[in-house]
Amino acid sequence: MRSSAGEPFTVPLKGKNPAGAKEILRALLSKDAAANFSKTRLAPTVVKGSVQDGGYGSTALQSVTKMIDDAGKSVFDYNFDAKYGLGSDQLVAWNGFLSGQLDTKGLTSKLKTLLDNAQKSSS
């Protein structure tokens, strides 16, 4: 199952206070803070076990939590679009598809063009 966190936190190695930054991350990623995030945003976190049975009343949160739990060690992430500069461009195509302005063929064509251009780019 492909699943990824939406907030890629980093601590700069040569920052003014990396130890302090790590402490902030420890607090943000504590079981209590993660459970509060899941409860208030109805979204899973990277902290295993932060979603109660019942998903705080959200069947969607229950479902996604079950999928992640059932996948076990078979969860992965791969964000190729960020690596090739396709992020904002591909969102235009996807938003067109999701709004009904593009059909499947139109979406596929726009994404293929973006990928072909990325392949040809020397960058």
N, C-alpha and C positions, 0 to 999 in steps of 0.2 A: 504494500500500500504506500502510495506517495503522500507524504504529509510533511508540513514544515511550519516552523514558527514564523510569525509575521513581524517580529521585532528582533532583528539581528544585533543584539547588544555586543559591544566590544569594549575592551579596556586597553587603551594605548600603553604599550610597554614603557615608553619614555614620558608618560604623562606626569603631571605634578604630584599626583597622589594615587598611584595604582592600587595601593592597599585599601584606601578609602573607597575607591570605585568598586573594588571587589566586595567590600562590605555592603555597599548599596545593592549590588546584584544579589548578594546572599539574602538580603531582606526582601527584595522584589521577588525572588524565586523561592521563598520559604513556603512551606505547605499552607500556612494560614493566608499569606498574601495571594498565593495562587488560587486557593479556594474562594477567596473574596472576589478575585478577578472573574473566575468562572461563574460565580453566582450573579455578579452585577452585569456582566457582558454576555452571559450565556454562550461562552466559548471555552474550548479546552485550552490548557497551557502545556508547557513542556514538563511540568511537575507531575509525575505519575501519582495517581490517586487523589488529585485535587478536586475531582468532580464526584459529588455524592451520588449514591444510587438514587435514581429519580431525576437526575440532571437538573435539579432546581426547578422542576416543573416543565422543562423543555424537552420535548420528544426528539428534536433535532440534536440537541446536546447529548442526550442519551444514546442516540444512534451513532454519532461520530465517535463518542467515547468507546462504545462497544467495538466499532470497527478498528480503532487504534489498539485497544486491548487485545482483540482477537488476532491482529496481525503480529503481535509479539515482537520478535526481532526482525520481522520482515517489513519494517517501516523505513522508507528512504526519502531523501530530498534531492532534487536536482533542479536548479533554476538556470537553465541555459539562456533564457531570455535576458537576464541581467548581465550575463557574461558577454553577450554579443550586441548589446545596445538595442535590443528589440522591445524592451519593457513598455515604454509609452506608445510606440507605434503599434504594437500588437494589441494594446488595450483598445485603441480606436476600432480595430477590426472586430474584436470580441464584443465591445459595446454595441456596435452596429448589428451584430448577430443577435445579441440578447434583447435588443429593442425591436427586432423584427425588420430592420432596414436591410439586412443581408440574410440570404438563405444560406444553407450549408455550402453550396457550391461557391457563392460569393465569399464567404468566410475563408474557405479553403484556398481560393485563388489569391486573396489578399495576403494570407499567411505565407503561402508559397512564394509570392513575390518578395516579401520581406526576408525570408530565409535565403532565397536566391541572391538577393542584394548583399546580405551578410556574408555569404560564401564568396562572392566576388571581391569583397572589400579587403584591402591590404591591411587594415587595422585589426 
